[in-house]
Amino acid sequence: MTVTAVVGAQWGDEGKGRIVDYLAKRANYVIRFQGGDNAGHTVINDFGKTVLHLVPCGIFYENVHNIIGTGCVVNPQSLLEEIAHLKSIGVSCDRLWISSRAQMLMPYHRTLDELEEQARGADTIGTTMRGVGPAYSDKATRSGLRIGDLLQPDWLEARLDNALKTINRKLTILGGQPVDGREVYELLMEFRLQLAPRIVDTAPILRMALEAGNDILLEGQLGVMRDLDWGIYPYVTSSHPTAAFAPSGAGLPAGSLDEVHGVCKAYSTCVGDGPFPVELHDEIGKLMQDVGKEFGATTGRPRRCGWFDGVAIRYAAWLNGMTGLAITKLDVLDSIETLKICTGYRLADGTVLTDTVPDTSLLMDAQPLWEEMPGWVTPTTGCRSWAALPVEARNYVSRISELAGVPVAYVSVGPERDNMFGRGSPALVTEQ
């Protein structure tokens, strides 16, 4: 039995979905432990290419129980659309459950998100405007609604009436229109009819699963650099994508984690605003964007691209207690003759940092320190083992492992399931 967390080791969009899909074949449970429908996990398998926003990536295996955990904020409309799409391509959703304690993302949360971002003017934070921030805000102020409230209509109606007293004041101040409580309540009753059989108290279920020795996979959204506490605040998400939160968001004891797999690309990408020291504004950055198809799975926004950030990975590895790395999209670098890795930040006062990411105000002016490595300039998409990779590619991956202080467990050289394989020794390769 193992409990394994899969978390983002960069700014999000690292390829966590394909890693979870790969690992889920041996899991009994896959649990999304935080976030909402503001990011997409892209999976390519026998069902084709699917982008999941709320449903865990273990859904493609009929023997796996999939849970949307308590740490999530759930937009019922988005979830129903996602379920309908999965069913249309032949994926069974019979083993999909929602924690009754998960927060409900309401239609007015999206409206608030849009109005608040507009009100920031030039000082935007790059929100996807899916309502996730306002939903978590209501959770923190105890005025939010929970998915389990759908099962108690009288309780739900009273909670909704109370919530709208504040919501409608906010909407009016921001120039929006007040919400009609009766219309919202009727919409929630429609959601109740469709979702009620899936809403469960997950605590006893997971207790039994853990005691029975089941394999449990915890699926995170976004990455450490978007963590509400440890990321590039305020350019962050409204939850905690780090492994420390995974058991709590899923509904497991704090000491239950056995393994933490951090997922990172072989280069860096970032969607949204905020400091990004390794960003490239040249033809190589454009090549990464084009070859890597770096456009947001949820918003379609182009991702900012740059060289691999060794400082960020060391920071992420320590914060998450990572036991292994999964490196994705190594093949995107196949045509680049000389590669660079950021091994330090030089701050405005001359201080050099190599193993921690400073607060945002300092990171804004940080200059990256580069280390160059030779590229391999040969296709890797046909490689199916660590030994099959070019020596330069193995050395590059090994250097990432060295900077992180964590062994690399998996490498992928393409989007398909069979494009991923385990790796060998972390030592630098000196000969073929």
C-alpha positions as CSV (number, residue, x, y, z in Angstrom):
1,M,0.0,0.0,0.0
2,T,1.2,3.5,-0.8
3,V,-0.2,7.0,-0.6
4,T,1.4,9.1,-3.3
5,A,1.0,12.8,-4.0
6,V,1.5,14.2,-7.5
7,V,2.3,17.9,-7.3
8,G,3.4,20.6,-9.7
9,A,7.1,21.6,-9.2
10,Q,7.0,24.8,-11.2
11,W,4.3,27.4,-12.1
12,G,1.6,24.8,-13.1
13,D,1.0,23.3,-16.5
14,E,3.8,20.8,-16.0
15,G,1.9,17.7,-17.2
16,K,0.5,16.3,-14.0
17,G,-2.5,14.9,-15.8
18,R,-0.4,12.5,-17.9
19,I,1.6,11.4,-14.9
20,V,-1.5,10.7,-12.8
21,D,-3.0,8.8,-15.8
22,Y,0.2,6.8,-16.0
23,L,0.3,6.0,-12.3
24,A,-3.4,5.4,-11.9
25,K,-3.2,2.0,-13.5
26,R,-2.0,0.6,-10.1
27,A,-4.2,2.8,-7.9
28,N,-7.4,2.0,-6.1
29,Y,-8.3,5.7,-5.5
30,V,-7.4,8.9,-7.2
31,I,-8.3,12.1,-5.3
32,R,-8.2,15.7,-6.4
33,F,-7.2,17.6,-3.3
34,Q,-7.5,21.3,-4.2
35,G,-8.3,23.8,-6.8
36,G,-11.3,24.2,-9.1
37,D,-12.0,24.3,-12.9
38,N,-9.5,27.1,-13.4
39,A,-6.8,24.7,-14.8
40,G,-6.9,21.7,-17.1
41,H,-5.1,18.4,-16.9
42,T,-4.6,17.1,-20.4
43,V,-4.5,13.3,-20.9
44,I,-3.9,11.4,-24.1
45,N,-4.7,7.7,-24.1
46,D,-7.0,5.2,-25.8
47,F,-9.9,7.6,-25.5
48,G,-8.1,10.3,-27.4
49,K,-7.1,13.7,-26.0
50,T,-9.1,14.8,-23.0
51,V,-8.8,17.9,-20.9
52,L,-10.1,17.4,-17.3
53,H,-10.8,20.3,-15.1
54,L,-12.4,18.8,-12.0
55,V,-12.6,15.0,-12.5
56,P,-9.5,13.2,-11.3
57,C,-7.3,11.6,-14.0
58,G,-7.9,8.1,-12.8
59,I,-11.4,8.2,-14.4
60,F,-10.1,6.3,-17.5
61,Y,-9.6,3.1,-15.4
62,E,-12.9,1.3,-14.6
63,N,-11.5,-0.2,-11.3
64,V,-10.4,3.1,-9.8
65,H,-12.5,5.2,-7.4
66,N,-12.2,8.9,-8.3
67,I,-12.9,11.5,-5.6
68,I,-13.2,15.3,-5.9
69,G,-11.9,16.1,-2.5
70,T,-12.9,18.5,0.3
71,G,-10.1,20.9,-0.5
72,C,-11.6,21.7,-3.9
73,V,-14.1,24.3,-5.1
74,V,-16.6,22.7,-7.4
75,N,-18.6,24.4,-10.1
76,P,-21.6,22.0,-10.6
77,Q,-22.3,23.2,-14.1
78,S,-18.7,22.7,-15.2
79,L,-18.7,19.3,-13.5
80,L,-21.9,18.2,-15.2
81,E,-20.5,19.3,-18.6
82,E,-17.3,17.4,-18.0
83,I,-19.2,14.2,-17.0
84,A,-21.3,14.5,-20.1
85,H,-18.3,14.8,-22.3
86,L,-16.6,11.8,-20.7
87,K,-19.7,9.7,-21.2
88,S,-19.9,10.8,-24.8
89,I,-16.4,9.3,-25.5
90,G,-17.2,6.0,-23.7
91,V,-15.7,6.7,-20.3
92,S,-17.7,5.4,-17.3
93,C,-18.3,7.8,-14.5
94,D,-19.9,5.2,-12.2
95,R,-17.0,5.5,-9.7
96,L,-16.9,9.3,-9.5
97,W,-17.7,10.8,-6.1
98,I,-17.7,14.3,-4.6
99,S,-16.9,15.1,-1.0
100,S,-19.9,16.6,0.7
101,R,-17.6,19.1,2.4
102,A,-16.2,20.5,-0.8
103,Q,-17.1,24.1,-1.5
104,M,-19.5,25.0,-4.2
105,L,-18.5,27.5,-6.8
106,M,-21.5,29.6,-7.6
107,P,-22.4,31.5,-10.8
108,Y,-22.0,34.8,-9.0
109,H,-18.4,33.9,-8.1
110,R,-17.4,34.0,-11.7
111,T,-19.1,37.4,-12.1
112,L,-17.3,38.7,-9.0
113,D,-14.0,37.4,-10.4
114,E,-14.4,39.3,-13.6
115,L,-15.5,42.5,-12.0
116,E,-12.7,42.4,-9.4
117,E,-10.0,41.8,-12.1
118,Q,-11.4,44.7,-14.1
119,A,-11.3,46.9,-11.1
120,R,-7.6,46.2,-10.7
121,G,-6.9,48.1,-13.9
122,A,-3.2,47.8,-14.8
123,D,-2.4,45.8,-11.7
124,T,-4.1,42.6,-12.8
125,I,-3.0,39.3,-11.2
126,G,-3.8,37.1,-14.3
127,T,-6.8,35.3,-12.9
128,T,-8.6,32.9,-15.2
129,M,-11.9,34.6,-14.0
130,R,-13.4,31.2,-13.3
131,G,-14.6,32.3,-9.9
132,V,-12.1,30.3,-7.9
133,G,-10.7,33.2,-5.8
134,P,-14.1,34.5,-4.7
135,A,-15.3,30.9,-3.9
136,Y,-12.3,30.3,-1.6
137,S,-12.8,33.8,-0.2
138,D,-16.3,32.9,0.8
139,K,-15.1,29.7,2.3
140,A,-12.6,31.6,4.5
141,T,-15.3,34.0,5.7
142,R,-17.7,31.1,6.4
143,S,-20.3,32.4,3.9
144,G,-19.8,29.8,1.3
145,L,-22.1,26.9,0.3
146,R,-20.9,23.3,0.3
147,I,-21.7,20.5,-2.1
148,G,-23.4,18.6,0.7
149,D,-25.8,21.4,1.2
150,L,-27.6,20.3,-2.0
151,L,-28.8,17.3,0.0
152,Q,-30.5,19.6,2.6
153,P,-32.8,22.0,0.6
154,D,-34.1,24.0,3.6
155,W,-30.6,24.4,5.0
156,L,-29.3,25.4,1.5
157,E,-32.0,28.0,1.0
158,A,-31.2,29.7,4.4
159,R,-27.5,29.6,3.6
160,L,-28.0,31.1,0.2
161,D,-30.2,33.9,1.5
162,N,-27.5,34.8,4.0
163,A,-24.7,34.6,1.4
164,L,-26.5,36.9,-1.1
165,K,-26.8,39.7,1.5
166,T,-23.0,40.2,1.1
167,I,-22.7,39.1,-2.5
168,N,-25.2,41.5,-3.8
169,R,-23.5,44.4,-2.0
170,K,-20.2,43.5,-3.6
171,L,-21.7,43.2,-7.0
172,T,-23.4,46.5,-6.8
173,I,-20.3,48.3,-5.6
174,L,-18.3,46.8,-8.5
175,G,-21.0,47.9,-11.0
176,G,-22.7,44.5,-11.5
177,Q,-26.3,43.5,-11.1
178,P,-27.7,41.9,-7.9
179,V,-28.5,38.2,-8.0
180,D,-32.0,36.9,-7.8
181,G,-31.9,34.4,-5.0
182,R,-35.0,32.4,-6.2
183,E,-33.4,31.8,-9.7
184,V,-30.1,30.7,-8.1
185,Y,-32.0,28.3,-5.7
186,E,-34.0,26.7,-8.6
187,L,-30.7,26.2,-10.5
188,L,-29.2,24.5,-7.5
189,M,-32.2,22.2,-7.2
190,E,-31.5,21.1,-10.8
191,F,-27.9,20.4,-9.9
192,R,-29.2,18.4,-6.9
193,L,-31.2,16.1,-9.1
194,Q,-28.1,15.2,-11.2
195,L,-25.4,15.2,-8.6
196,A,-27.0,13.9,-5.4
197,P,-26.0,10.2,-6.0
198,R,-22.3,11.2,-6.2
199,I,-22.2,13.3,-3.0
200,V,-20.7,11.4,-0.1
201,D,-18.9,11.8,3.2
202,T,-15.5,10.8,2.1
203,A,-13.9,10.5,5.6
204,P,-15.1,7.0,6.5
205,I,-14.6,5.8,2.9
206,L,-10.9,6.8,2.9
207,R,-10.4,5.6,6.4
208,M,-11.5,2.1,5.3
209,A,-9.4,2.4,2.2
210,L,-6.3,3.3,4.1
211,E,-6.8,0.6,6.7
212,A,-7.4,-1.9,3.9
213,G,-4.0,-1.1,2.4
214,N,-5.4,0.4,-0.8
215,D,-3.1,2.4,-3.2
216,I,-4.2,6.0,-3.1
217,L,-3.0,8.7,-5.5
218,L,-3.5,12.4,-4.6
219,E,-3.7,14.7,-7.6
220,G,-2.7,18.4,-7.2
221,Q,-3.5,21.3,-9.5
222,L,-1.1,24.1,-10.5
223,G,2.4,24.2,-8.9
224,V,4.3,25.4,-5.9
225,M,5.1,28.8,-7.4
226,R,1.3,29.4,-7.4
227,D,0.8,28.3,-3.8
228,L,-1.1,30.9,-1.7
229,D,1.6,31.0,1.0
230,W,4.8,30.0,-0.8
231,G,4.3,31.1,-4.3
232,I,4.8,34.5,-6.1
233,Y,2.1,36.2,-4.1
234,P,-0.2,37.9,-5.1
235,Y,0.2,36.2,-8.5
236,V,-1.0,32.9,-7.0
237,T,-4.0,30.7,-6.8
238,S,-6.3,30.7,-3.8
239,S,-5.4,27.3,-2.5
240,H,-2.4,25.2,-1.6
241,P,-1.0,22.9,-4.4
242,T,1.8,21.7,-2.2
243,A,2.1,18.1,-0.8
244,A,1.8,19.3,2.8
245,F,-1.9,20.1,2.1
246,A,-2.6,17.0,0.0
247,P,-3.7,14.7,2.9
248,S,-5.9,17.4,4.4
249,G,-7.5,18.4,1.1
250,A,-8.1,14.7,0.3
251,G,-9.2,13.6,3.8
252,L,-6.3,11.6,5.1
253,P,-4.1,11.8,8.2
254,A,-1.1,14.1,7.9
255,G,1.4,11.3,8.2
256,S,-0.1,9.1,5.6
257,L,2.0,10.2,2.6
258,D,4.6,7.7,1.5
259,E,5.8,9.3,-1.8
260,V,5.7,12.7,-3.4
261,H,6.3,13.0,-7.1
262,G,7.0,16.5,-8.3
263,V,6.2,17.1,-12.0
264,C,8.2,19.5,-14.0
265,K,8.9,20.3,-17.7
266,A,12.4,20.1,-19.1
267,Y,12.1,23.9,-19.5
268,S,9.9,26.5,-17.7
269,T,6.5,27.9,-18.5
270,C,4.2,30.3,-16.8
271,V,0.6,31.5,-17.5
272,G,-0.5,34.8,-16.0
273,D,1.3,37.8,-14.5
274,G,4.1,38.0,-12.0
275,P,7.9,37.6,-11.9
276,F,9.4,34.9,-14.1
277,P,13.2,35.3,-14.1
278,V,14.0,32.7,-16.7
279,E,11.6,34.0,-19.4
280,L,12.8,34.1,-23.0
281,H,11.7,36.8,-25.4
282,D,13.7,35.4,-28.4
283,E,13.4,32.7,-31.1
284,I,14.2,29.9,-28.6
285,G,11.3,31.0,-26.4
286,K,9.0,31.0,-29.4
287,L,10.3,27.6,-30.4
288,M,9.5,26.2,-27.0
289,Q,6.0,27.7,-27.2
290,D,5.4,26.4,-30.8
291,V,6.9,22.9,-30.4
292,G,5.5,22.4,-26.9
293,K,2.1,23.7,-27.9
294,E,2.3,26.0,-24.9
295,F,-1.2,27.4,-24.7
296,G,-3.5,27.1,-21.6
297,A,-5.7,24.1,-21.5
298,T,-8.5,26.1,-19.9
299,T,-8.1,29.6,-21.2
300,G,-6.1,29.1,-24.4
301,R,-3.7,31.9,-23.3
302,P,-0.1,31.5,-24.6
303,R,2.3,30.4,-21.9
304,R,5.5,32.4,-21.2
305,C,8.5,30.1,-21.9
306,G,12.0,30.0,-20.6
307,W,15.0,27.9,-19.6
308,F,14.8,25.4,-16.8
309,D,14.9,27.1,-13.3
310,G,17.2,25.1,-11.0
311,V,16.5,27.5,-8.1
312,A,12.8,27.0,-8.3
313,I,13.1,23.2,-8.5
314,R,15.3,23.1,-5.4
315,Y,12.9,25.3,-3.5
316,A,9.9,23.2,-4.7
317,A,11.6,19.9,-3.9
318,W,12.4,21.0,-0.3
319,L,8.9,22.5,0.4
320,N,7.1,19.4,-0.9
321,G,9.5,16.8,0.6
322,M,9.7,15.3,-2.9
323,T,10.9,11.7,-3.2
324,G,11.0,11.6,-7.0
325,L,10.7,13.9,-10.1
326,A,8.8,13.3,-13.3
327,I,10.3,15.3,-16.2
328,T,7.9,15.9,-19.1
329,K,8.4,17.3,-22.6
330,L,12.1,16.5,-22.9
331,D,11.6,16.1,-26.6
332,V,10.7,19.8,-27.0
333,L,14.4,20.6,-26.6
334,D,15.5,18.1,-29.3
335,S,16.6,20.8,-31.8
336,I,18.4,23.2,-29.5
337,E,22.2,23.0,-29.8
338,T,23.1,24.7,-26.5
339,L,20.9,24.6,-23.4
340,K,20.9,26.8,-20.4
341,I,19.8,26.1,-16.8
342,C,19.4,28.8,-14.2
343,T,21.5,27.9,-11.1
344,G,21.1,31.1,-9.1
345,Y,19.4,34.5,-8.8
346,R,21.4,37.7,-8.3
347,L,19.2,40.1,-6.4
348,A,19.3,43.9,-6.8
349,D,21.6,44.2,-3.8
350,G,24.1,41.7,-5.2
351,T,23.0,38.8,-3.0
352,V,23.1,35.4,-4.8
353,L,20.4,32.8,-4.0
354,T,20.8,29.2,-5.2
355,D,18.3,27.2,-3.1
356,T,15.3,29.5,-2.2
357,V,12.9,31.7,-4.1
358,P,12.7,35.2,-2.5
359,D,9.6,37.2,-1.8
360,T,7.9,38.6,-4.9
361,S,9.2,42.2,-4.5
362,L,12.8,40.9,-4.6
363,L,12.2,38.4,-7.3
364,M,10.9,41.1,-9.6
365,D,14.5,42.4,-10.1
366,A,16.4,39.1,-9.8
367,Q,18.8,38.3,-12.6
368,P,19.3,34.6,-13.5
369,L,22.8,33.0,-13.4
370,W,23.2,30.6,-16.2
371,E,25.0,27.3,-16.7
372,E,25.3,25.9,-20.3
373,M,25.0,22.3,-21.4
374,P,25.3,20.8,-24.8
375,G,22.0,19.8,-26.5
376,W,21.6,16.4,-28.3
377,V,20.1,17.7,-31.6
378,T,18.4,14.4,-32.4
379,P,14.8,13.2,-32.0
380,T,14.0,11.5,-28.7
381,T,10.3,10.8,-29.3
382,G,11.1,7.2,-30.3
383,C,13.1,6.5,-27.0
384,R,11.4,4.0,-24.7
385,S,14.0,3.6,-22.0
386,W,16.6,5.7,-20.1
387,A,19.4,3.9,-21.9
388,A,18.0,4.8,-25.3
389,L,18.2,8.6,-24.7
390,P,21.2,10.4,-26.1
391,V,24.1,10.8,-23.6
392,E,23.6,14.6,-23.6
393,A,19.9,14.2,-22.8
394,R,20.7,11.9,-19.9
395,N,23.3,14.3,-18.6
396,Y,20.8,17.2,-18.8
397,V,18.2,15.2,-16.8
398,S,20.8,14.2,-14.3
399,R,21.8,17.8,-13.8
400,I,18.2,18.7,-13.0
401,S,18.1,15.8,-10.5
402,E,21.3,17.1,-8.9
403,L,20.0,20.6,-8.6
404,A,16.7,19.4,-7.1
405,G,18.4,17.0,-4.8
406,V,15.8,14.4,-5.8
407,P,16.1,11.4,-8.1
408,V,14.2,11.5,-11.4
409,A,11.7,8.6,-11.4
410,Y,10.1,9.2,-14.8
411,V,10.9,10.9,-18.1
412,S,8.5,11.6,-20.9
413,V,9.4,12.4,-24.6
414,G,5.9,12.8,-25.9
415,P,2.2,13.0,-24.9
416,E,1.3,9.4,-25.3
417,R,1.3,6.9,-22.4
418,D,4.1,4.9,-24.0
419,N,6.2,8.0,-24.3
420,M,7.1,7.8,-20.6
421,F,9.6,5.5,-18.9
422,G,11.5,5.2,-15.7
423,R,15.2,6.3,-15.4
424,G,18.4,4.8,-14.1
425,S,21.2,6.1,-12.1
426,P,21.3,9.8,-11.2
427,A,25.1,9.9,-11.9
428,L,26.2,11.9,-15.0
429,V,26.8,9.7,-18.0
430,T,30.3,9.7,-19.3
431,E,30.0,7.2,-22.1
432,Q,27.4,5.6,-24.3
